[in-house]
Amino acid sequence: MLQWDLVSRDFARDSLAADEEPEGRARVDAHAAVLELARRHGSFAEEFVARNDLVSALLDTPDDTAALPHVSWLRTALTGAHELDPEDVETVLWKLEWALDVAERTPEVPLDRWRAAVDDLEVGLRAAGRGTGPVHAARARIAHATGDRAALDGELALWRAAPVSAEQDACPACDAHERALLLTEDPSAVLDVLAPVLSGELACDAEPAASRALVAEVHVRRGDLDAAASAFREAWHGIADDPTRSDEVAACLRTLVRLGNTDRAVDLLLPRLPWLEALDPAERMWLAGTGAWVLDHGARLGLAPASVDGRPTAVVTAELRGLADGEARALDDRAGSTVHADALALALADEPVAAEPTLPPTRLVAGPGPEEAFPLAAPEDVVGLAEAVATAVRGLDPRATALVMAWRAQREAVRPRLDSPDQWAAAAFLDRHAAQDLDPAQRRELLLGAVA
């Protein structure tokens, strides 16, 4: 019998009324009042239902960590004197897994509370006769976050060996992918873990596309550009539009830069930056850090836009870098390690990056700006540029065009600094030549400036 079937009429009325409140704080407050009523009644069934409903209400609020104490209480119900209906057991197990996910992805939840959430799940799974694979997976992630390699190896072995009960919705392909994410500093281990996924022995809706994104980065860092390009092609279309695969998307963007295809990386990054708002801190660290790195390389090659959503690209890049560093610091402070900062620094190291594009480029790397033909470091350089243009024109030297373009590119910056008759005369001479291939309106404006 469900616990709901054992509650009083007054409790049922108030509980149903609380469910009618708008999602968010109003519903949370209403269910908190129902919990107080259950406590006054001293009814286990009512407190079970009230806490379960309060946790569900908290799922729709930013402060979902407030649900953790209630989930711990529900866990005690699995091992107490009250026998629960299988449907109630499933509800509690789902809430335990959800609470663990909240604790893991929220740096503000202390490490000991994170460990306690894992312990709660273990108690719940054992009480229900379920396999403990999710427990060992969670402890492996804790060991990884704290930099405890011995514990990580031990938990990975237990995770692989753990039996899976018929009621558990386990995916061997996804499990292999999750294990590989904990071994990215060891490329050989990544390839070994993912071998059955890449061969097609293990597969699901998400795999092998997601794992090929990880493998592409392994190959490109080893210098096997052809294998990396092939893995990228096989991965991208399976993950490109899925925000829940933001880590794999970030890996693909890094792979593109290392393949010499920063043009593609910039183009694919920009429409995915809005994902950042909805990601958890670790995901945000990877996408923001990768985004800053991609834009840095784009700016270096002249492939980044001048602005992103109307803001200077340099400002956006700095903000992304600061966001990534801040998330890494928060995650590491909680774990007492530098694992996240170190992993980010390794992934965003500037070597190796191919000098030439491996995949067909969508845009060519920008060459030197026109000002490079004759940089005007000081106002007096204008006289030298005018003399160079005159000499080139007299000699029918094709370099004359580049010199005139150099003047156009630097004109607005240098004209206010001119302070002698010879400099003004040189500027007027250059303006007359610069006006030759402009449309009539632009030519008139330039020539009026030349005689001003």
N, C-alpha and C positions, 0 to 999 in steps of 0.2 A: 504494500500500500504506500502511495506517495505521502510524504509529510504534509503536503497541502490538504490532503483528505482528513487530516487530524486537527486542523486549526479551528478556532472558535468562529462563530458567526461574526462577531464584532471585528475580530482581526481580519477576516476575509474581506469584509466591507471596506475597511481602511486600506488594506493592501491593494485591492482593485482600484480604489480611488487614487492611490498614489501612482499607479500605472498610467492613469489618465493625465497626469501632470506633464507639461512640456519637457522634452529631453533636456538634460543639463542640470543646473543647480536646483531648480524647483522640484524635479523628480527625486533628486538625491535627498533633499531636505524632507520631502514627504515620506520616503522610505526610512530615513533615520528616525522619524517620529514613530513609524510603525514598529521599528526595532525596539524602541523604548516601551511601547505597549506590550510587545512579546516578553520583554524582561519582567515587566510588572506582573504579567500572567504566570511567569515561571514555567512556560511551556517550551520544551525542547523543539517540538515540531514548528511552533510559531517562530522561534528564534532562528531555526534552520532556514525557513522560508524567507524571513525578513533579511537575514544576512545575505542570502543568495540573491534576493532582489536588489539589495543595496549595492552589491558588487556589480550587478548588471547595469544599474543606473550610473555608477561611477565610470563605466566604460565610455560613456558619452561626454566625459568632462576632461579638461586638461590635467586635473589632479588625480589621475587614475591610480597613483601610488597609494592614495588613501584607502584603497580597497584591500591592500595586502594583509592587514590584521584580521579582516573579516574572512579572507580566504584561509588563513591559518586556522581560524576557529572551525571552518567547514572541514578542514583536513582532520581535526580531532574527532569529528562526527563519524568518520570512516572506521575509526578504531575504538569507538565508545560502546556503550551498552545498548544503543539503539540500532536495530537492524534496519538498513536502508533498502528501499526499492532499487532495482538495477538502474532505473531511469535517474533516480537521485544520485546514485553513485557516478553515473556518467557525467552528470552536471558538475559534481564536485571535482572530478578528475580534469574536466575541461577548464574549470576555474583555476586549478592548481597549475596547469600548464600555462595558462594565460598570465597568472601572477609571476611565474618564473620569467616569462618573456618580458614583462614590465620591469622586473628587478634587474634583469640582464642589460636591457637597453637604456636604462636611466642612470646616468653617473651619480645622480644625487642619492640614490639608494646605496647605503654603505655595503662594503664587501661582505661583512658578516650577515647582513640581511639577505644579500644575494645567495650566500651559501645556505642560509636557513630556508629560502624558497626551494632550493634543490632538495634539501632534506625533507621538506614537507611533501614534495612530489614523490620522493622515494617511498615514504610511509604510505602515501595514498595508493601508489601503484602496487606495492607489495600486499596491502590490505585487500585490494581488488583482484589479486592474483595475476597481475599484468607483468610483462617484461620490463626490465629496468634500463633498456637502451637509452631512452631520453634522459635518464639521470646521469649516465656515464657521458653522454654527449654534453650535457650542461657542465659537468665537472671538468671535462676536457677544455671547454671554453674558458672556465675560470683559470685552469692551469696555464692556458695560453696567455690570458690577460695578465697574469702575475709573473710570467716568465719562468715557470717551473717546468722545465722540459721533461724531467723524470716522471712527474705526475701526469703530464700530458701523454707521454708514451703509454703509461699504465692505463689511463682512462680510455685512450683510443683502442687498446687491445680489449678491454672489457666491453666497450661499445660494440666492437665487431663481433664479439662472442655472445652478446646478450640475446636470449631467445625473444621472439616476437609473438605475442599472443594473437589469437584470431581477431580480437576486438580492436587491436591497434592498427591505425592507418599508417603503417610505415612504408617508406619507399626506399629500397636499397640504392637506387641511382642517386636520389637526393642526399641520402646519408653519405655516400662516397664523396659527393660534391662538398658537403659540409665539412667532412674530415680534411679534404684537400685545402680548404680555406685556412685551416689551422697549421698548415705545413708549407706555406708559400715561400718561406725562407730557404726551403730545401727543394729545389726544382725536381730532382730525381724522385723524391718521395711523392710529389704531386702527380707526376706521370705514372708512378706505380699504382697509387690509389685510384686514379681515374682510368686506368687501362680497361677495366671491364665496361666502363661507361662509353669510352671512345670506340671500343670494338663493337658496340651494340648489344653486348650481353645483358647489360642493365640499361633500361630506358624508361622514359615517362614523358608526359607532355612537355616538361621543361628541359629534359635531357635527351641528347647530349649537348644541345646548344649552349647552355649555361657553362658547362665544363669546358667546352672548346674556347670560350673567352679566356678562361684561366690558362689553358694550354697555349693559346696564341702568345700570351705575355711570356710564358716560360721559353718558348721557341725564340722569340725576338731577342730576349736578353742573352740567349746562348749564341746568337748570331745566325740562326737558321731562318733567314728572312722568307724564303719560299714556304716553309712549313708554317711560319707565323701568318703569312698572308692567306694561306689556305684555311687555317683554323679561324682566322677573323671572318672570312667570307661565310664559313659554315655556321658561325656563332651569331653574327650580327642580326640577321633578320628574325631570329628567334627571341631576341631580348630587347631589340632597339626601342620598342614602345612600351616597355613594362617597367614602371618605376620601382617595383619590388625587386628588380634585377639591376638596380643602380650600381652595385659594386662591380658586376660583370660589365656593364656599360662603361664604367670608368676604366676597367682593365683594357677594354677594346680601344678606348681613346688613347690611352698610353701606348698601346701597341702601334696604333697608326702613326703617332709622332716618331716612335723608334724605327718604323718602316720608312721614314722620310716623307710621310703623307700628312704633314701638319695641316695642309689645306683641308683635307677631309675631316681631321679631328676638330678643327675650329668650327666648320660648318655643322657637324653633328653634335657638338657640345652646346651651342647657343640655344637651340630650342628645348634642351633638357635642363637648363639651369633653373627654371621654375619648379622642378621636382624638389629642390632643396628644402623648401618650407615643410613638406610633409614627411621627410625622411627622419629616421632616428639618428642619434648623435654619431654613431660609428659610420653609418651610411653617408651622413652629411660630411663627415671628415674626408671620406674617400672621394666623393664627387666634387666637393669644393676644392680640395687640394689638387686633384687632377685638373679641374677647370682652370685654376690659376696657372698651373704648369703648362697646359696647352696654350693658354693665351700668351704666356711669356714667350714660348717658342714661336707662336704666331706673330707676335710683335717683332721678334728678332728677324724673322724672315719677310716681314712686310705682308703677312697674310691675315693679320687680325684686323677687325674693323676699328675705326676710330672711336666708336661708341657702342655700348651695349644697352639697349632699352633707353636711349637718350642720355646715358651717363658715360663719361670718358672711360675707355677700356682700362686705362692704367688704374683708375680708382676702383673699378669693379674687380680687377685682378688682385689688388691689395686687400680688398674686403674678403674675397674668397680665400686668400692665403691666411688671413687672420682668423676666419671662421674655422678653417681646417685645423690650424694650430691650437685654437682654443678648445675644440672638441677633443683633439688628441690629448691635450693636457688634462682635461677633466676626466677622461677615461683612465689615463695613467695614474692620476692622483688617487682615484678610487681603488685601483689595484695595487698601488705602491710600486709601480714599475715604469719603464720607458718603452714598453712594447709597442704601443700605438705610434708614438713619435718616431721610433726607430723604423717601423714598417713603412710609415709614410715617407720618411727620408730615403729609404732604399728604393721604393717604387718610383720616386720622383727624381732620382739621380739623373744627371744630364747625359750620362753615358750608359749604354751605347745608343746613339741616334744615327741612322743612316744619312749619308751626305746627299744621296739622290733618292727620289721617290721609287718605291718598290711597286706600288699599284699605280695605275694611270692617274696622273694628277688632275684635279678638277680646276685648279688655278696654278699659275706659274709663280715661283718665288719672285718677289719684286727685286729688280736690280737696284743699283745705286740711284739715289734721287738726282734730279737734274742739277741741283746745286753742287754735286760732286765734281762737275766739269770745271768749276772755278769758284771755290768757296770764298765768300766775302767775310773774312774774319774782322776786318776793320774798315772804316769809311774810305780810307785812302786806297783800298783795294779796288774800288769802283773805277778809278783812273786806269789801273792795270788791266781790268776787264775790258774797258772801252778800247784800249790800245790793242788788246788781243783780238777783239771783234773786228776792228778796222783792218788789221793785218790779214786775218782770215778772209775777209770779204775781198780785199784787193787780190789775194792769191787764189780766190775761188776754192778755198779750203772747206770741205764739208763740215769741219769742226765748228764752223761759224754758227750753225743751227744749235748745237749743244751749248755753246757759250751764251747765245741769246736766251735759251731756255733757262740757263743758270741765273741770268739776270731776272727773268720773270719770277722764278721761284723765290728769290731773295729780296725782290724789290721793296715790298711793303715793310720788311724788317729793317732794311738798311737806309731807306730814304730819310727817315726822321733824324738820322745820325750824321748826315752830310753837313759840313760846316765850312766849306771853302769854294771859291768860284770854279776851280778846276774840277772839284768833285761834282758840283751841280752841272757843269757842262758835260762831263762824262755821263752823268745820269740821263740828261736830255738826249744825248747821242744814242744811248742804249735804248731809251724809250722809243725813239723813232724806228729803230730796227725791230724792236719787239712788237711793234704795232702792225707789221707787214701782213701777217696771216690771221689777224683777228677779224671778227665781224664788225660792221660799220660802227655800231654803238660802242663796242669795247675799244675800237681803234680811236674813236673821238675822245673817249675818256682818258685813254693813255696819253694821247698827243696833247690834250689840254694840260695834263699834269706835267708834260715835258717842258711847256713854256711858262708854267706858273712860277 
